[in-house]
Amino acid sequence: MHFLLTPSAVTSQAVAAAGADAVTIDLEHGPIDFKDAQAMIASVMGTHTLPMIRVPSIDPVSVKRSLDLGAEGIVFPLARNAADVSRAVSTLHYPPRGERGFGPFIAHSAHRFEIGSTISYYEKNPPICCILVETVEAVQNIDEIADVDGVDIFQIAQFDLSTSLGVPGQFDHPTFLNAERKVEEAILRRGKPLGAVALTHARAQELRARGYSMLVGFDVHWLKSSIQTAQTWVLPAQ
């Protein structure tokens, strides 16, 4: 899965064409609005890439708008306890299971189904729920969080989590490693999918060996990294 912070349908289309399993359009940190998000979702239709949206918060309005644009999954930030996760799950579903309001008149065009079949489509294909683990409280409450029904995948958000732990960016610090292991054990012991950021091939191999099923990258990082590599092709030999 790739997080897209660039408000560009060209970028989302290129990432999908490159074979990404999923793209997450970032409304939390990126300069992307709902109009951008709709174009980006439309740009990956007809590919094998799943369009998801990271919402700014666990808020039913943001979730409803994102799904009504055609997003097939939601990434939720800042879930600190089981109550937060239960609330996140509730925003994804129509009553009586949840609290989602009905209005997917843009989404039904994106997914090419008739208006009359819209409700049955979502009952058969419920949105994917991804919960970010990124706070001290989430680590402390991870067993209760992992037991909430309706979550499809968890992701350790290591930049936010290391910052919350007081060791920003220090992914080899014992405090971070202990928290990471606690989350891994709780999620994997229950047989649930787990993801994390992998910015290098070595890191990707390490995570896969430990049982992670989703590897995450960022469009801005890959762009900068590729340009820095290309710069070495023209620089004088040292």
Sequence and secondary structure as in RCSB ss.txt:
>XXXX:A:sequence
MHFLLTPSAVTSQAVAAAGADAVTIDLEHGPIDFKDAQAMIASVMGTHTLPMIRVPSIDPVSVKRSLDLGAEGIV
FPLARNAADVSRAVSTLHYPPRGERGFGPFIAHSAHRFEIGSTISYYEKNPPICCILVETVEAVQNIDEIADVDG
VDIFQIAQFDLSTSLGVPGQFDHPTFLNAERKVEEAILRRGKPLGAVALTHARAQELRARGYSMLVGFDVHWLKS
SIQTAQTWVLPAQ
>XXXX:A:secstr
 EEE S  HHHHHHHHHTT SEEEEETTTSS  HHHHHHHHHHTTTSS EEEEE SSS HHHHHHHHHTT SEEE
E    SHHHHHHHHHHTS TTTS      TTHHHHTT  GGGHHHHHHHS  EEEEEE SHHHHHTHHHHHT TT
  EEEE HHHHHHHTT TT TTSHHHHHHHHHHHHHHHHTT  EEEE  SHHHHHHHHHTT  EEEEEHHHHHHH
HHHHHHHHHS   
